[in-house]
Amino acid sequence: MAKLINIFFAIALRKNVDYRFLLILFIGSLLGQPLGLLIFQIAPNNILKIFVSLIILFFLIIMQLNHKKITETTLKTGITGVLSGILTTATSMGGPPLILYLANADRDKVSMRATCIAYFAITNISAIIIFLMGNTDFTFAIEQSIYLLPFCFIGLWIGNKLFPYLSQKMFNRIIFVMLLFSSLYTLYSAF
């Protein structure tokens, strides 16, 4: 369900998408997704949660200590795509590598938001295809989507209303807090 919402928003925001960046990122993601599926099939879920949470926390600390912006390059974008693809199919948490990369680059919030939404729309579709090829059972995911759908709509509505009023600095702070909270919560839920 959330995948359909991403597709709708990607279409609505298409004029602000950085398509060259998106293509490189998506190719990297396609390369990483099969490895992520393999990890998903063999690694214990709680170990994956702990690993991903610690990696996110590590990069958040580096972000706070090093205020120097990074330069976007084709290689860095491709590597970010691979990492995101691995995490998308291994943990369903493919966002942190991309968000951390873009938050540390000198990209404006409008382009960042539109490109991320477009990226998640297409990588979610490719991840579903990878999972189907791996004979993955979607029953639990479908049940959870039904329960979470109303909250997803509420969050998107509130986010859309507030987005124009956020400064670039506040937008980056919110990203930091959300990643910090999600990594700490994921770490907590692994135990």
DRENDRENRO-818057 format. One record per atom (N, C-alpha, C): residue number from 1; residue in three letters; chain; x, y, z. Coordinates in steps of 0.05 Angstrom, whole numbers, padded with zeros to 5 digits, m for minus. Each point is the difference from the previous one (the first is absolute). Layout:
N
seq	type	mol	c1	c2	c3
NUM	ALA	A	X	Y	Z
...
***
This chain:
191
seq	type	mol	c1	c2	c3
1	MET	A	00016	m00024	00000
1	MET	A	m00016	00024	00000
1	MET	A	00017	00025	00000
2	ALA	A	00020	00000	00018
2	ALA	A	00018	00024	00001
2	ALA	A	00015	00003	m00027
3	LYS	A	00005	m00023	m00013
3	LYS	A	00014	00001	m00026
3	LYS	A	m00017	00016	m00020
4	LEU	A	m00026	m00004	00000
4	LEU	A	m00018	00014	m00018
4	LEU	A	00000	00030	00006
5	ILE	A	00001	00007	00026
5	ILE	A	00001	00028	00008
5	ILE	A	00026	00013	m00010
6	ASN	A	00023	m00015	00002
6	ASN	A	00025	00010	m00010
6	ASN	A	m00001	00006	m00030
7	ILE	A	m00013	m00018	m00015
7	ILE	A	m00002	00003	m00029
7	ILE	A	m00017	00026	m00006
8	PHE	A	m00022	00004	00015
8	PHE	A	m00016	00023	m00004
8	PHE	A	00016	00026	00005
9	PHE	A	00014	00000	00022
9	PHE	A	00016	00024	00007
9	PHE	A	00023	00004	m00019
10	ALA	A	00012	m00022	m00010
10	ALA	A	00022	00003	m00019
10	ALA	A	m00010	00013	m00026
11	ILE	A	m00024	m00007	m00008
11	ILE	A	m00011	00012	m00025
11	ILE	A	m00006	00029	00006
12	ALA	A	m00011	00006	00023
12	ALA	A	m00007	00028	00007
12	ALA	A	00025	00018	00002
13	LEU	A	00023	m00011	00008
13	LEU	A	00024	00016	00005
13	LEU	A	00021	m00004	m00023
14	ARG	A	m00008	m00012	m00022
14	ARG	A	00019	m00007	m00021
14	ARG	A	00017	00022	m00011
15	LYS	A	m00010	00025	00000
15	LYS	A	00015	00022	m00011
15	LYS	A	00024	00007	00017
16	ASN	A	00001	m00008	00025
16	ASN	A	00022	00006	00018
16	ASN	A	00020	m00024	00004
17	VAL	A	m00005	m00021	m00015
17	VAL	A	00017	m00024	00002
17	VAL	A	00026	00004	m00016
18	ASP	A	00022	m00008	00012
18	ASP	A	00026	00000	m00014
18	ASP	A	00002	m00027	m00014
19	TYR	A	m00007	m00002	m00025
19	TYR	A	m00002	m00026	m00014
19	TYR	A	00027	m00013	m00005
20	ARG	A	00020	00015	m00005
20	ARG	A	00027	m00012	m00004
20	ARG	A	00009	m00014	00026
21	PHE	A	m00002	00015	00022
21	PHE	A	00006	m00011	00026
21	PHE	A	m00017	m00024	00006
22	LEU	A	m00025	00001	m00005
22	LEU	A	m00019	m00021	00005
22	LEU	A	00008	m00026	m00015
23	LEU	A	00007	00003	m00026
23	LEU	A	00008	m00022	m00016
23	LEU	A	00025	m00015	00011
24	ILE	A	00020	00015	00007
24	ILE	A	00024	m00011	00012
24	ILE	A	m00006	m00015	00026
25	LEU	A	m00016	00013	00016
25	LEU	A	m00008	m00011	00026
25	LEU	A	m00015	m00026	m00004
26	PHE	A	m00019	00000	m00019
26	PHE	A	m00017	m00023	m00005
26	PHE	A	00017	m00024	m00011
27	ILE	A	00018	00006	m00018
27	ILE	A	00017	m00022	m00010
27	ILE	A	00016	m00012	00023
28	GLY	A	00011	00016	00017
28	GLY	A	00014	m00010	00024
28	GLY	A	m00018	m00017	00017
29	SER	A	m00025	00009	00004
29	SER	A	m00019	m00014	00016
29	SER	A	m00006	m00028	m00012
30	LEU	A	m00003	00000	m00026
30	LEU	A	m00006	m00026	m00014
30	LEU	A	00023	m00020	00004
31	LEU	A	00025	00011	00001
31	LEU	A	00023	m00018	00005
31	LEU	A	00000	m00010	00029
32	GLY	A	m00009	00016	00018
32	GLY	A	00001	m00008	00029
32	GLY	A	m00024	m00017	00009
33	GLN	A	m00023	00002	m00013
33	GLN	A	m00023	m00014	00010
33	GLN	A	00002	m00030	00001
34	PRO	A	00012	m00014	m00020
34	PRO	A	00003	m00029	00002
34	PRO	A	00017	m00008	00025
35	LEU	A	00021	00015	00005
35	LEU	A	00017	m00006	00024
35	LEU	A	m00016	00004	00025
36	GLY	A	m00016	00021	00001
36	GLY	A	m00018	00005	00023
36	GLY	A	m00019	m00022	00004
37	LEU	A	m00012	m00011	m00021
37	LEU	A	m00018	m00023	00002
37	LEU	A	00014	m00024	00012
38	LEU	A	00024	m00005	m00009
38	LEU	A	00016	m00023	00011
38	LEU	A	00005	00004	00030
39	ILE	A	00007	00024	00007
39	ILE	A	00004	00007	00029
39	ILE	A	m00025	m00004	00015
40	PHE	A	m00023	00009	m00011
40	PHE	A	m00026	m00003	00013
40	PHE	A	m00007	m00029	00005
41	GLN	A	00007	m00017	m00019
41	GLN	A	m00007	m00028	00002
41	GLN	A	00018	m00016	00019
42	ILE	A	00025	00009	00005
42	ILE	A	00017	m00015	00017
42	ILE	A	00007	00012	00027
43	ALA	A	m00003	00026	00003
43	ALA	A	00008	00014	00025
43	ALA	A	m00024	00003	00019
44	PRO	A	00004	m00004	00026
44	PRO	A	m00021	00005	00019
44	PRO	A	m00009	00029	00000
45	ASN	A	m00026	00004	00002
45	ASN	A	m00012	00027	m00002
45	ASN	A	00011	00019	00021
46	ASN	A	00002	m00009	00025
46	ASN	A	00009	00018	00021
46	ASN	A	00030	00008	m00004
47	ILE	A	00016	m00018	m00011
47	ILE	A	00028	00007	m00006
47	ILE	A	00001	00022	m00021
48	LEU	A	m00017	m00002	m00021
48	LEU	A	m00001	00020	m00021
48	LEU	A	m00009	00027	00012
49	LYS	A	m00020	00000	00017
49	LYS	A	m00009	00025	00012
49	LYS	A	00022	00013	00016
50	ILE	A	00014	m00016	00016
50	ILE	A	00022	00012	00016
50	ILE	A	00022	00011	m00018
51	PHE	A	00007	m00015	m00020
51	PHE	A	00021	00009	m00019
51	PHE	A	m00007	00026	m00013
52	VAL	A	m00024	00002	m00012
52	VAL	A	m00009	00023	m00014
52	VAL	A	m00002	00024	00019
53	SER	A	m00011	m00004	00023
53	SER	A	m00003	00022	00020
53	SER	A	00027	00011	00008
54	LEU	A	00020	m00018	00005
54	LEU	A	00026	00010	00008
54	LEU	A	00014	00015	m00023
55	ILE	A	m00004	m00009	m00024
55	ILE	A	00012	00014	m00024
55	ILE	A	m00012	00028	m00002
56	ILE	A	m00027	00002	00003
56	ILE	A	m00013	00026	m00002
56	ILE	A	00010	00018	00022
57	LEU	A	00001	m00010	00025
57	LEU	A	00010	00016	00022
57	LEU	A	00029	00009	m00005
58	PHE	A	00016	m00017	m00010
58	PHE	A	00028	00007	m00006
58	PHE	A	00001	00024	m00020
59	PHE	A	m00015	m00002	m00022
59	PHE	A	00000	00022	m00019
59	PHE	A	m00013	00025	00010
60	LEU	A	m00020	m00002	00018
60	LEU	A	m00012	00024	00012
60	LEU	A	00021	00014	00017
61	ILE	A	00015	m00015	00015
61	ILE	A	00021	00012	00017
61	ILE	A	00021	00014	m00018
62	ILE	A	00008	m00013	m00022
62	ILE	A	00019	00012	m00018
62	ILE	A	m00011	00026	m00012
63	MET	A	m00026	m00001	m00007
63	MET	A	m00013	00025	m00010
63	MET	A	00002	00023	00019
64	GLN	A	m00004	m00006	00026
64	GLN	A	00001	00021	00020
64	GLN	A	00028	00010	00006
65	LEU	A	00019	m00018	m00003
65	LEU	A	00028	00008	00005
65	LEU	A	00013	00014	m00023
66	ASN	A	m00008	m00008	m00024
66	ASN	A	00012	00011	m00025
66	ASN	A	m00021	00016	m00014
67	HIS	A	00002	00026	00001
67	HIS	A	m00020	00017	m00013
67	HIS	A	00007	00007	m00029
68	LYS	A	00020	m00012	m00010
68	LYS	A	00008	00004	m00028
68	LYS	A	m00019	m00015	m00019
69	LYS	A	m00010	00014	m00020
69	LYS	A	m00018	m00012	m00020
69	LYS	A	00016	m00018	m00018
70	ILE	A	m00012	m00022	m00009
70	ILE	A	00013	m00018	m00019
70	ILE	A	m00009	00008	m00029
71	THR	A	00017	m00007	m00019
71	THR	A	m00006	00005	m00028
71	THR	A	m00013	m00025	m00012
72	GLU	A	m00023	00004	m00013
72	GLU	A	m00013	m00022	m00014
72	GLU	A	00016	m00008	m00024
73	THR	A	00006	m00025	m00003
73	THR	A	00014	m00010	m00024
73	THR	A	m00016	m00025	m00010
74	THR	A	00006	m00008	m00024
74	THR	A	m00013	m00024	m00011
74	THR	A	00007	m00024	00016
75	LEU	A	00025	m00003	00008
75	LEU	A	00009	m00023	00016
75	LEU	A	m00014	m00001	00027
76	LYS	A	00000	00023	00014
76	LYS	A	m00013	00001	00027
76	LYS	A	m00030	m00005	m00002
77	THR	A	m00012	00010	m00021
77	THR	A	m00029	m00004	m00004
77	THR	A	m00006	m00030	m00006
78	GLY	A	00017	m00012	m00016
78	GLY	A	m00003	m00028	m00006
78	GLY	A	00003	m00018	00024
79	ILE	A	00020	00006	00017
79	ILE	A	00005	m00015	00024
79	ILE	A	m00023	00004	00019
80	THR	A	m00011	00024	00002
80	THR	A	m00023	00005	00017
80	THR	A	m00024	m00016	m00010
81	GLY	A	m00003	m00002	m00026
81	GLY	A	m00021	m00016	m00011
81	GLY	A	00003	m00030	00007
82	VAL	A	00024	m00010	m00003
82	VAL	A	00006	m00028	00007
82	VAL	A	m00007	m00006	00029
83	LEU	A	00010	00018	00018
83	LEU	A	m00006	m00004	00029
83	LEU	A	m00030	00002	00006
84	SER	A	m00013	00019	m00013
84	SER	A	m00029	00003	00004
84	SER	A	m00015	m00025	m00011
85	GLY	A	00009	m00010	m00023
85	GLY	A	m00013	m00024	m00011
85	GLY	A	00004	m00024	00018
86	ILE	A	00024	m00004	00011
86	ILE	A	00005	m00022	00019
86	ILE	A	m00019	00003	00024
87	LEU	A	m00001	00023	00011
87	LEU	A	m00017	00004	00024
87	LEU	A	m00030	m00001	m00006
88	THR	A	m00007	00008	m00024
88	THR	A	m00029	m00002	m00008
88	THR	A	m00010	m00028	00002
89	THR	A	00015	m00019	m00012
89	THR	A	m00009	m00028	00000
89	THR	A	00008	m00015	00025
90	ALA	A	00021	00008	00013
90	ALA	A	00008	m00014	00025
90	ALA	A	m00016	00008	00024
91	THR	A	m00007	00026	00002
91	THR	A	m00013	00010	00024
91	THR	A	m00025	00017	m00005
92	SER	A	m00006	00007	m00024
92	SER	A	m00021	00020	m00007
92	SER	A	00007	00027	00011
93	MET	A	00026	00005	00004
93	MET	A	00009	00027	00009
93	MET	A	00021	00011	m00019
94	GLY	A	m00009	00003	m00025
94	GLY	A	00019	00010	m00021
94	GLY	A	00004	00030	00000
95	GLY	A	m00015	00014	00016
95	GLY	A	00001	00030	00000
95	GLY	A	00025	00012	00013
96	PRO	A	00009	m00011	00023
96	PRO	A	00022	00014	00014
96	PRO	A	00025	00006	m00017
97	PRO	A	00011	m00018	m00017
97	PRO	A	00023	00007	m00015
97	PRO	A	m00004	00024	m00018
98	LEU	A	m00023	00001	m00013
98	LEU	A	m00007	00022	m00019
98	LEU	A	m00004	00026	00016
99	ILE	A	m00015	m00002	00021
99	ILE	A	m00006	00024	00016
99	ILE	A	00026	00012	00012
100	LEU	A	00017	m00018	00011
100	LEU	A	00025	00010	00011
100	LEU	A	00018	00012	m00022
101	TYR	A	00000	m00012	m00023
101	TYR	A	00017	00010	m00022
101	TYR	A	m00010	00028	m00009
102	LEU	A	m00026	00002	m00004
102	LEU	A	m00011	00026	m00009
102	LEU	A	00001	00021	00021
103	ALA	A	m00004	m00008	00025
103	ALA	A	00001	00020	00022
103	ALA	A	00028	00012	00003
104	ASN	A	00020	m00016	m00007
104	ASN	A	00028	00010	00002
104	ASN	A	00010	00013	m00025
105	ALA	A	m00016	m00002	m00022
105	ALA	A	00007	00014	m00024
105	ALA	A	m00013	00027	00000
106	ASP	A	00006	00016	m00019
106	ASP	A	m00012	00027	m00001
106	ASP	A	m00024	00000	m00018
107	ARG	A	m00020	m00016	00006
107	ARG	A	m00024	m00002	m00016
107	ARG	A	m00024	00014	00014
108	ASP	A	m00015	00015	m00015
108	ASP	A	m00023	00014	00012
108	ASP	A	m00022	m00019	00007
109	LYS	A	m00017	00008	00019
109	LYS	A	m00020	m00018	00011
109	LYS	A	m00021	m00008	m00021
110	VAL	A	m00006	00018	m00019
110	VAL	A	m00021	m00007	m00020
110	VAL	A	00010	m00022	m00018
111	SER	A	00024	00002	m00010
111	SER	A	00012	m00021	m00017
111	SER	A	00004	m00026	00015
112	MET	A	00009	00003	00025
112	MET	A	00005	m00024	00017
112	MET	A	m00026	m00015	00004
113	ARG	A	m00021	00014	00007
113	ARG	A	m00026	m00013	00006
113	ARG	A	m00011	m00013	m00025
114	ALA	A	m00001	00014	m00022
114	ALA	A	m00011	m00011	m00025
114	ALA	A	00016	m00024	m00010
115	THR	A	00026	00002	00001
115	THR	A	00017	m00022	m00010
115	THR	A	m00002	m00024	00018
116	CYS	A	m00001	00004	00026
116	CYS	A	m00003	m00022	00019
116	CYS	A	m00026	m00015	m00005
117	ILE	A	m00022	00016	m00002
117	ILE	A	m00026	m00013	m00004
117	ILE	A	m00001	m00016	m00026
118	ALA	A	00011	00012	m00022
118	ALA	A	00001	m00015	m00025
118	ALA	A	00017	m00025	00003
119	TYR	A	00023	00002	00013
119	TYR	A	00018	m00023	00004
119	TYR	A	m00014	m00022	00016
120	PHE	A	m00014	00007	00022
120	PHE	A	m00014	m00020	00016
120	PHE	A	m00023	m00013	m00016
121	ALA	A	m00013	00016	m00017
121	ALA	A	m00022	m00011	m00016
121	ALA	A	00011	m00022	m00019
122	ILE	A	00022	00005	m00014
122	ILE	A	00009	m00020	m00019
122	ILE	A	00016	m00023	00014
123	THR	A	00014	00006	00021
123	THR	A	00015	m00022	00013
123	THR	A	m00019	m00018	00016
124	ASN	A	m00022	00010	00010
124	ASN	A	m00020	m00017	00013
124	ASN	A	m00012	m00020	m00020
125	ILE	A	m00005	00009	m00025
125	ILE	A	m00010	m00018	m00020
125	ILE	A	00021	m00021	m00007
126	SER	A	00025	00008	m00004
126	SER	A	00021	m00019	m00007
126	SER	A	00005	m00019	00023
127	ALA	A	m00002	00009	00025
127	ALA	A	00003	m00018	00023
127	ALA	A	m00022	m00021	00001
128	ILE	A	m00024	00008	m00006
128	ILE	A	m00022	m00019	00000
128	ILE	A	00005	m00022	m00021
129	ILE	A	00010	00009	m00023
129	ILE	A	00006	m00020	m00021
129	ILE	A	00022	m00019	00009
130	ILE	A	00021	00011	00013
130	ILE	A	00022	m00017	00011
130	ILE	A	m00011	m00020	00021
131	PHE	A	m00017	00010	00018
131	PHE	A	m00012	m00017	00020
131	PHE	A	m00017	m00022	m00013
132	LEU	A	m00016	00007	m00020
132	LEU	A	m00016	m00020	m00014
132	LEU	A	00017	m00021	m00013
133	MET	A	00022	00009	m00012
133	MET	A	00019	m00020	m00012
133	MET	A	00012	m00018	00021
134	GLY	A	00003	00010	00025
134	GLY	A	00011	m00016	00022
134	GLY	A	m00021	m00015	00015
135	ASN	A	m00025	m00001	m00010
135	ASN	A	m00022	m00014	00013
135	ASN	A	m00005	00009	00029
136	THR	A	00001	00026	00005
136	THR	A	m00004	00011	00026
136	THR	A	m00030	00002	00007
137	ASP	A	m00008	m00007	00024
137	ASP	A	m00027	00002	00009
137	ASP	A	m00006	00029	00009
138	PHE	A	m00021	00012	m00012
138	PHE	A	m00007	00028	00005
138	PHE	A	m00023	00003	00020
139	THR	A	m00010	m00022	00011
139	THR	A	m00024	00001	00017
139	THR	A	00003	00020	00023
140	PHE	A	00022	m00002	00015
140	PHE	A	00004	00018	00023
140	PHE	A	00001	00029	m00010
141	ALA	A	00015	00005	m00021
141	ALA	A	00003	00028	m00010
141	ALA	A	m00027	00011	m00009
142	ILE	A	m00016	m00016	m00013
142	ILE	A	m00027	00010	m00008
142	ILE	A	m00017	00007	00024
143	GLU	A	00000	m00018	00020
143	GLU	A	m00015	00005	00025
143	GLU	A	00009	00026	00013
144	GLN	A	00026	00004	00003
144	GLN	A	00010	00024	00012
144	GLN	A	m00006	00025	m00016
145	SER	A	00000	m00002	m00026
145	SER	A	m00006	00023	m00017
145	SER	A	m00029	00009	00004
146	ILE	A	m00018	m00019	00004
146	ILE	A	m00028	00007	00004
146	ILE	A	m00003	00016	00026
147	TYR	A	00013	m00008	00021
147	TYR	A	m00001	00014	00025
147	TYR	A	00013	00028	m00001
148	LEU	A	00022	00002	m00014
148	LEU	A	00016	00024	m00001
148	LEU	A	m00010	00021	m00020
149	LEU	A	m00016	m00008	m00019
149	LEU	A	m00009	00017	m00022
149	LEU	A	m00012	00026	00010
150	PRO	A	m00019	00000	00019
150	PRO	A	m00011	00026	00009
150	PRO	A	00021	00019	00011
151	PHE	A	00019	m00011	00015
151	PHE	A	00021	00017	00012
151	PHE	A	00019	00011	m00022
152	CYS	A	00004	m00016	m00021
152	CYS	A	00016	00008	m00022
152	CYS	A	m00013	00024	m00014
153	PHE	A	m00026	m00001	m00005
153	PHE	A	m00014	00023	m00012
153	PHE	A	00001	00025	00018
154	ILE	A	m00004	m00004	00026
154	ILE	A	00001	00023	00018
154	ILE	A	00028	00012	00000
155	GLY	A	00021	m00016	00001
155	GLY	A	00027	00010	00000
155	GLY	A	00007	00014	m00026
156	LEU	A	m00009	m00011	m00022
156	LEU	A	00005	00014	m00026
156	LEU	A	m00015	00026	m00002
157	TRP	A	m00024	00001	00009
157	TRP	A	m00016	00024	m00001
157	TRP	A	00014	00022	00017
158	ILE	A	00007	m00007	00025
158	ILE	A	00013	00019	00018
158	ILE	A	00027	00009	m00012
159	GLY	A	00016	m00019	m00010
159	GLY	A	00026	00007	m00012
159	GLY	A	m00003	00018	m00024
160	ASN	A	m00020	m00005	m00016
160	ASN	A	m00005	00017	m00024
160	ASN	A	m00007	00029	00008
161	LYS	A	m00016	00002	00021
161	LYS	A	m00009	00027	00009
161	LYS	A	00023	00015	00013
162	LEU	A	00018	m00014	00014
162	LEU	A	00022	00014	00014
162	LEU	A	00024	00005	m00017
163	PHE	A	00004	m00016	m00021
163	PHE	A	00025	00001	m00016
163	PHE	A	00007	00028	m00010
164	PRO	A	m00019	00015	m00011
164	PRO	A	00007	00027	m00011
164	PRO	A	00010	00019	00022
165	TYR	A	m00006	m00005	00025
165	TYR	A	00007	00019	00022
165	TYR	A	00027	m00008	00013
166	LEU	A	00011	m00022	m00008
166	LEU	A	00026	m00008	00012
166	LEU	A	00023	00012	m00015
167	SER	A	00018	00011	00016
167	SER	A	00025	00010	m00012
167	SER	A	00018	m00024	m00006
168	GLN	A	00021	00004	m00016
168	GLN	A	00018	m00021	m00007
168	GLN	A	00013	m00011	00026
169	LYS	A	00007	00018	00018
169	LYS	A	00013	m00008	00025
169	LYS	A	m00019	m00017	00017
170	MET	A	m00025	00009	00002
170	MET	A	m00019	m00016	00016
170	MET	A	m00006	m00027	m00013
171	PHE	A	m00001	00000	m00027
171	PHE	A	m00005	m00025	m00014
171	PHE	A	00023	m00020	00006
172	ASN	A	00025	00009	00000
172	ASN	A	00022	m00017	00006
172	ASN	A	00000	m00009	00030
173	ARG	A	m00009	00017	00018
173	ARG	A	m00003	m00008	00028
173	ARG	A	m00021	m00022	00003
174	ILE	A	m00022	00003	m00014
174	ILE	A	m00021	m00020	00002
174	ILE	A	00010	m00027	m00010
175	ILE	A	00015	00001	m00022
175	ILE	A	00011	m00025	m00011
175	ILE	A	00018	m00013	00021
176	PHE	A	00017	00016	00013
176	PHE	A	00018	m00011	00020
176	PHE	A	m00016	m00013	00023
177	VAL	A	m00020	00014	00010
177	VAL	A	m00016	m00010	00023
177	VAL	A	m00016	m00025	m00009
178	MET	A	m00011	00000	m00023
178	MET	A	m00015	m00024	m00009
178	MET	A	00018	m00024	m00003
179	LEU	A	00024	00004	m00012
179	LEU	A	00018	m00023	m00003
179	LEU	A	00010	m00009	00028
180	LEU	A	00006	00018	00017
180	LEU	A	00008	m00007	00027
180	LEU	A	m00021	m00016	00015
181	PHE	A	m00025	00010	m00001
181	PHE	A	m00022	m00014	00013
181	PHE	A	m00004	m00028	m00012
182	SER	A	m00001	m00001	m00027
182	SER	A	m00005	m00026	m00013
182	SER	A	00022	m00020	00006
183	SER	A	00025	00009	00001
183	SER	A	00022	m00019	00006
183	SER	A	m00001	m00009	00029
184	LEU	A	m00006	00019	00018
184	LEU	A	m00001	m00008	00029
184	LEU	A	m00024	m00019	00004
185	TYR	A	m00023	00006	m00012
185	TYR	A	m00023	m00017	00003
185	TYR	A	00005	m00028	m00012
186	THR	A	00012	m00001	m00023
186	THR	A	00006	m00025	m00013
186	THR	A	00020	m00016	00017
187	LEU	A	00019	00013	00012
187	LEU	A	00019	m00013	00018
187	LEU	A	m00014	m00011	00024
188	TYR	A	m00018	00016	00012
188	TYR	A	m00016	m00008	00023
188	TYR	A	m00017	m00025	m00007
189	SER	A	m00013	00001	m00024
189	SER	A	m00018	m00022	m00007
189	SER	A	00014	m00026	m00007
190	ALA	A	00027	00002	m00004
190	ALA	A	00015	m00024	m00006
190	ALA	A	00005	m00017	00024
191	PHE	A	m00003	00012	00024
191	PHE	A	00005	m00015	00025
191	PHE	A	m00025	m00009	00013
***
